């Protein structure tokens, strides 16, 4: 209605908001960046390890009786040591992911985005490369970019086709960055080794979705920021954004439209 003056969202993402209409009507928007960076980065690493070391599949083998005698290559996966990690979107969360992965013995970091960030990348010795080269050379691809018209569906058939058959794909950004049909084909046909997703299209993902039939795809219910401390901090920030907006004061975190 015409009385709407302020929107406060409990998230860092804002692709769920009608930004054109909001901007046209001069509505102020508060959001919650920064405070969920660490929690989302931790979840990204956990999801990567779960996918590359086949943890859900292995746990299920224990429950189902599939764990029998020792076999040298049974449940083998892929390790981070001496690997190349490609990060799509070296923003706050992308940097936090790289910072956590570096001690695992990653040999090289590649990144891509709207442009090079030499000062940011220096901490990891990360190299700015085109998306195609990142796909071709990375053993692990982690997507942490924002959803924009430029990134919508960027991880598609061509992208997965360029990846190594031993590579692992992780997305903790937004589901629409990925063409899920193309990802299913890549996983089902052995074009890539595994994937880990915390975001999907739609959310929740229907329980009969083809991706859920694959053992080499780990899917979580968008829990990147789901620690008690982080969600509490987000709630307080969202409330303070709203109150400041209603008072006509500067918000702690306002989205500049």
N, C-alpha and C positions, 0 to 999 in steps of 0.2 A: 504493500500500500504506500501512499504518498508520505506517510509519517515515518517510514524507515530511514533512519539517519546513520546508523552504525551497525556494522557486522563484525563479530568476533569469532574467528574459527580456531578450533583446538587442533591445529595442524600447521606444518610448514608448507604443505602444498595448498594451492588455491585453484586448481583446475576444475574444482566442483562449483566454483562461483561464476555467475554470469557477469564477467568483468566489464563487457561493453555497456551493459545496462547500468551496472553499478557506477561506472565512470560518468556516463551520461547524466545520471541523477545526482552526482556529487556525494555519493554515500562513502563514508570512511570505512576502511577495513583493517582490522587488527589480526595478526597471525602469530605463530609461535616458533620462529626459527631458533637456531643455536642450541636451545635447551634439549633438543632431542638428538643432537648430532652423535654424542657418544653411544647412546643406547642403540641407535640405528646402525652405527658402524660395528658395534659388537655383534648385533644380529646378522649383519652382512657376512662377517667372518665365520660365525657359527653355521650359517647356511652354506657357505662355500665349503667348509670342512665336512658338513653332513653329506653334501652332494659328492665331493671328490673322494671321500673315504667310505661312501655307501652306508652311512650309519643307520638310517631307518630300515634299509633292506637287511642289514646285518642283525639288527635287533629283532626283526620279524623272523629271521631264520632261527634264532634262539627259541622264540615262542612256538614256532610251528614244528620244531623237531628237525629242521634242516641242518643243524649243527651236529655233525657226526665225527668221523675221524679227521685228523689233520690232513689238509691237502695244500700243497705249496702255492697254488695260484687262486685258491678259493677266496672270494670276497676281496680280491685285490682292487685297489683304486689308484689314485694319483696324488703325489705329494707336492708340497709347495717349495721344498728345498731346490735351489738352482733353477727355478722356473721364471717365466716371463708373465707378469700380470698386467693386463690392460684395463684401465679405468676410464669409463665413459662419463665425463663430468667430474673434473677435479675441483669441485666446490668444497664446502665445509665437510660434508659427509665423505666425499671421495678422498679428501686428504686424511680424514680420521681413519678410513679403511686402510689406506696405504701405510699410515703410521703403525697400525696394528699388525699388518702383514709383513713389514720389513724384518722384524726379528725372526720370522720363520725361515729366513735364508733365501728370500726371493732375489734372483740374480739381476732382474731388470724390470723397471716399471715403464709402461707406455701410457699415454693419456691422449684423449681427444676432447674437443668441445668447441665452443664458439671462437676460441682463439687461444694462443699460447699464454701460459702463466709462468714465466721463467723464475720469478722470485719464489712462488709457491712450490714449483716443481723441484727447485734446487735441493730441498730437504730430502727428497727421495731419489735424486738423480734421474727424475722422470723425463722422458723424451716425448715432445708433442708430435703426433703423427696423424695422418688422415685415418678416417674410420676403417677404410679397406685394409690398410697396413696393420692396424691394431688387431683386426679380426684374423689376419693371416699369421701373425707372429706370436700372439698371446696363447699361453697355456691355460690361463684363467681370465675370463672377462667379467668385470663387475660393473653393473650399470647403476650410477648414482646421480644421473642428470635430472633436471626438471623436465616436465612434459610441456613441450611447446609445439607449434606447427612444424618446426624443423626437426624435432626429435620423434614426432608421432610416427610409429611404425618403422623406425630406422633399423631395428633389428629384425631383418626379414630374410627371405630365401637367399638372396645374394650374400647377405652378411654371414648367415650360418654356413653357406656353401664355401666361403673363404676360410672358415675356421678349421683347425686341425681336428682329426678324428678322435684325438686324445684330450681335447680341450673341454673345459667346464664353464658353463655360462650361468651367471648369477644376476638377478634383477631385484633391487630393493628400492627402485625409484617409483615408477607408475606403470601399471599394466599395459597401457596403450603405447608405450615405447616399443613393445614387442608385437610382432605379428604371430599370434599364438598357433595358428594353423601351420605356418612355416616352421615354428619351433617344434611342434609335434612331429612333423615329417622328418626334421633333422635328427631328433632323438630316436624315433622309431626305426629310422633307416641307418642308424649308426654313423651319421654325418658328424655328430659331436658325441662326446662321451656321456655327459650328464648336465643337468640344469637344476638350479635352486631358485625358486620364486617366492617372494613375500608379497607380491602384488600381481593381480590378474585383471582380466576384463571378461565378464563383469566381476564385481565383488558383492556377495560371495560367489565363488565359482560353482556352477551346478555340479552336483555329485556324480553326474553321468558324463562329465566333460572328458574327452579323450586323453587329455594330459594326465588325468588321475589314474589312468590304466597303466601308466608306464612306471617301471621300477626305477628307472634312471632319472626321474624327475621328482624333486622334493618340493612340495608346495605348502607354504604356511599362510595363516589367515591374516595377513597384513599386521604383524605384531612388532614392526621395527622399533617403535618407541615404547613398547609395553613393558616398562619396569615401573614398579610402584613409585619410585622417586621421580622419574621423568614425567609420568602422567600427572602426578600431583603438582609439579612445577609448571607444567603446561596449563593446568586448570587455573592456577593462581594468575599466571600471565594473561590468559584469555579473559579472566574476570577484570583484571586491571586495565587491559586494553579497552574493554567495553565501558568501564566506568569513566576512564579518561575521555573516551570519545563522546559520551553523553554530557560530560562537563565542558566539552569544547577545548580540552587540554591536549598536549602532545601525548600520543600513546607510547608505552614502552617499546612496542614493535608495531609500526604501522606499515601496511603495504602501500608503496608509492605507485599510484596508477597514472 
